[in-house]
Every structure is written in structure tokens, then in C-alpha cells.
Amino acid sequence: MHTRGVRRSVAATAALASFLTALAACGSPQGTGGTDAAGRATRTPAATAAPTRIPGVGERLRRRIPSAARQVVAVYGDGKDSADSTVVLYTKHGSTWQRERGWAGHNGKKGWTTDHHEDDDRSPVGVFTLSDAGGVLPDPGSGLPYSRSAAFAAPRWWPKSYWHDFDYVIAIDYNRVKGTPPNDQTRPEGQKKGGGIWLHMDHGSGTSACVSVPKPAMKHLLRTLDPRQRPVVVMGDRADLAA
């Protein structure tokens, strides 16, 4: 009896292993799999589907993204009063958004605001087009119209770590005239509403209101953003972005 019981147990185990192997080979919506050395089923999670909406951006701001926009620079501020942020480039393929690159960055030294004013040291929350670029350095191959000028240079009375902030810049179309160099001083909504808000090179801490990223990020954005793709920036602290 003992020997026959052992044989039945071995046979049952073999049959179960065979069944699990066949089941794994068929696949399932949850993923693909096989069996391990002991005959146990294993499973590899299915790939996550690409999002049809920009992650972390709620309906309020999502409605403001132009339907023709196929490139989005999302700036995720760490907090309402934080100068730290994460900058991510998304590209739309069909109906889905693909995350292309991401970088650590900075925003206004006092954080974010939904009602930006001159010298408040906060970056404006919102969705803004990206139309023009420029800087002190030669054009690195920008897809956006690029204006090179020594007039972009940071004042030499600023800390030395800030001197290269404007070697490359991309104008954020907040209170400015599109189609002009980023350093054009025209303010359609008046001087009190601020302006001159750019994506520019990072100096390691908060800005007056701009968004800053490392030099390799600026070069990549300049070479990648394409007017034909109607690029925009969606920016704010994470709570405001998700609202």
C-alpha cells in the first residue's frame, strides 16, 4: 500500500506539472509564464499600457492642452512652496503619451502660484506654449527659432554659479509676444504680471520664476522640440497639477 501510494503521488505531481506547463504556454491577460525547476507555474507581469493622458495632470489643466499638441514638457513641482521639481518630456504617438526623458530641475525659489506677479519669486501654474529659443551660445541645432545674443548673459554681479544660466533658453509663453526673441520685453498683460519666464540652465537652486534643468537637458529639449508638434509646457506643484 505504501509503494502504490507513493507511485500515485508521483503520477499526480507529474500530471499537475504537465497541466501547469500547458496552461502557462497558453498565456493570459495578466502576463506570460512557464514553470520553474520544481514544476511550479511562474508568471512575468504584462507590460503596462502607455497612458492616454499625461500622468499626474488633472482635468482642469488637461483641458487647456491644445488638441494639436504632440509634445509636452511636464514640470512636477515637489510642493507649493518648494523650489525642487522634476521635468519630463512626453511625446504623443497615436492616442498615447510616451515618456521620453526626465530630469531633476528647479522652479521659483518660493514655489508656485496660480496668480503670478513680478518679483514674487514663484513660478506660474498653467499650460503655456513653447515658441522661441535663444541664448549666449551658438544654436545647438534647435527645432524652435533660435536667437543668439550676448544680451542674454546673466549680470556679472550675480553669483558666479548663475553666470551660465542663459547660455541656452526656451521662452515659456507667459505674458509675452510669440515669435519674438525670448528676451523681448513686451508684456501684453502689463509689467505687474511679470514675464521673461524661461526654461534655462540650472545653477543648483531655485529661480526667480523660471524652470531650470541641466545643460544636457536643455540641449536635448532644444534639439527635440518641434514647432510642427505644437509643444507646450504643463507646470505646477503636484497638487495643483492633479486638481
Sequence and secondary structure as in RCSB ss.txt:
>XXXX:A:sequence
MHTRGVRRSVAATAALASFLTALAACGSPQGTGGTDAAGRATRTPAATAAPTRIPGVGERLRRRIPSAARQVVAV
YGDGKDSADSTVVLYTKHGSTWQRERGWAGHNGKKGWTTDHHEDDDRSPVGVFTLSDAGGVLPDPGSGLPYSRSA
AFAAPRWWPKSYWHDFDYVIAIDYNRVKGTPPNDQTRPEGQKKGGGIWLHMDHGSGTSACVSVPKPAMKHLLRTL
DPRQRPVVVMGDRADLAA
>XXXX:A:secstr
 HHHHHHHHHHHHHHHHHHHHHHHHH BTTEEEEE TTS EEEEE      SS TT  HHHHTTS TT  EEEEE
EESSTT  EEEEEEEEEETTEEEEEEEEEEE BTT EESS  TT   EE EEEEEEEEEESS   S SS EEE G
GGS  TTS GGGTTTTSSEEEE SSS TTS TT    TT GGG    EEEE  SS BSS EEE HHHHHHHHHH 
 GGG  EEEEEEHHHHH 
